[in-house]
Amino acid sequence: MLYNSTENKNEVVSASQAIAQGISKDGGLFVPQELPKYDIDTLKELLSLGYKGIAKKVFSDFLTDFTAEEIDECVEKAYTVEKFGGENPAPIAYKKFNGNDVNILELWHGPTCAFKDMALQILPHLLTKSLKKTNDGKDAVILVATSGDTGKAALEGFKDVDHTKILVFYPVDGVSPMQKHQMNTQEGANVNVCAIEGNFDDAQTGVKKIFTTAEINEVLHNNNMMFSSANSINWGRLLPQIVYYIASYCELVNDGKIKLGDKINVVVPTGNFGNILASYYACCMGLPINKFICASNSNNVLTDFINSGVYDKNRQFYTTISPSMDILVSSNLERLLYKLSGDNDAVTAEWMTALKTSGKYTVSEEVKNAVTSAFYGGCCDDEETKKVIAKFFKEEGYLCDTHTAVAVSVYDKYVQETGDKTPVVIASTASPYKFSRAVLTAVNGEDNLPETEFEMVDMLNKLTGVEIPAPLASLKDKKARFSDVVKVNEMPDYVLSSLGVK
Ligand SMILES: *Cc1c(COP(=O)(O)O)cnc(C)c1O
């Protein structure tokens, strides 16, 4: 299987090149030229394979320049019981909300307590193997822009991995205290963390620019290094996410919730559009999905886009209690538009150029109709998010994080609006303890709030009886190692000097 850039079809690479490089030279994103097809018989065979078995099957169909042994090794090292707390790294909690069944796909049982671990525990293995195949002897410099969770998950995945260095940029006021503490206390000899004065979009734009600046790449090249990406612009991030949609479908069948062949709806709390796009690819491969429900917080640029076909980032940016979704430029939408426009690289490039120059583009009537028929877009503000957390906990004793609550809220609206009660999978993307303050005030009100993050964690635990994940509990006494803050225009210099090549 080969991959090409969404902005230039003639830019064709192998799977390992796509993963090693992260982003195409022209700024486009790598996409598979065609998708493998899973019919009902294939899905039937997957039912008995378990998570790792399904992962191996999916990886081998996409990463055709990897051997079966290499894929086995990557999967076995990534999804261990030790790292994910069980044989199944992505269990489903069967709950009810407002009288409707909600099947909560818990994707946060990994080492950093957010769904990013599902991909970032395997990406370093895929990347080091890709580097060996494609770039003899070069070290990979992983540049990350994070809205909070990718940064920590990438640091944890890449720490002390041979021939890699990782540098994470996060918005100084745009992550939760726990997310910041997780990153600033990161161990490892090859890691660095730096805040930027700006929001996530500034960080992401800054990183993308560094990736595509010829002079900077030249300096790295001369020092036997090359850039790569651990953001969801890297195909190696998206592919592992396809796996859990297929695995959760199999789990629903195995648990007698649906019959093989039945359709499901999926609900995804969305920021950069990576997670929901993975479910869309799973559907293109043959997974029976009826509707993709895209849930946003007050930064509802995607809700408006799905309803109107106009993407317009010229609007107020809100800092919310679901910070990992505080994004106005959803990078992976580019991959969806490429697909829906019939693999049209010219028109995709045109829209992306318009986005860069005017912050806005309008898709064609056909693409708009295709988006609207497959996707439902909804949004929910902070107040509503807290109400949902409180109600869900009160009714079911189930404590969800702020991002998951946005998804539950939008799903609730969707059912009321449409009456569509197709069985649903709701992606639960983080542990509630990553956002303790917001979750605590949701279930307890603003009164008697303790001062420090870990006091809030303890109080939330006492109040709800919900276990604190061990990786978060163990951070309590750790000292911060990193405290740098730079302006956006200082990012390129910071990268070069922290690599020691300036
Ligand atoms: C990253 C993240 C999201 C958004 O996922 P995208 O793939 O960027 O759409 C949602 N929730 C949490 C907790 C996250 O960390």
The ligand as an SDF file (V2000), in Angstrom:
LIG
                    3D

 15 15  0  0  0  0  0  0  0  0999 V2000
   -6.9490   15.0820   21.9960 C   0  0  0  0  0  0  0  0  0  0  0  0
   -8.1900   14.9840   22.7820 C   0  0  0  0  0  0  0  0  0  0  0  0
   -9.4500   15.1530   22.1930 C   0  0  0  0  0  0  0  0  0  0  0  0
   -9.6160   15.5320   20.7400 C   0  0  0  0  0  0  0  0  0  0  0  0
   -9.2080   14.5110   19.8650 O   0  0  0  0  0  0  0  0  0  0  0  0
   -8.9010   14.8490   18.3190 P   0  0  0  0  0  0  0  0  0  0  0  0
   -8.3850   13.5890   17.7550 O   0  0  0  0  0  0  0  0  0  0  0  0
   -7.8870   15.9500   18.3490 O   0  0  0  0  0  0  0  0  0  0  0  0
  -10.1770   15.2910   17.7160 O   0  0  0  0  0  0  0  0  0  0  0  0
  -10.5760   14.9530   22.9670 C   0  0  0  0  0  0  0  0  0  0  0  0
  -10.4660   14.6410   24.2790 N   0  0  0  0  0  0  0  0  0  0  0  0
   -9.2730   14.4930   24.8930 C   0  0  0  0  0  0  0  0  0  0  0  0
   -9.2410   14.1810   26.3430 C   0  0  0  0  0  0  0  0  0  0  0  0
   -8.1020   14.6520   24.1750 C   0  0  0  0  0  0  0  0  0  0  0  0
   -6.9230   14.4940   24.7850 O   0  0  0  0  0  0  0  0  0  0  0  0
  1  2  1  0
  2  3  1  0
  2 14  2  0
  3  4  1  0
  3 10  2  0
  4  5  1  0
  5  6  1  0
  6  7  2  0
  6  8  1  0
  6  9  1  0
 10 11  1  0
 11 12  2  0
 12 13  1  0
 12 14  1  0
 14 15  1  0
M  END
$$$$
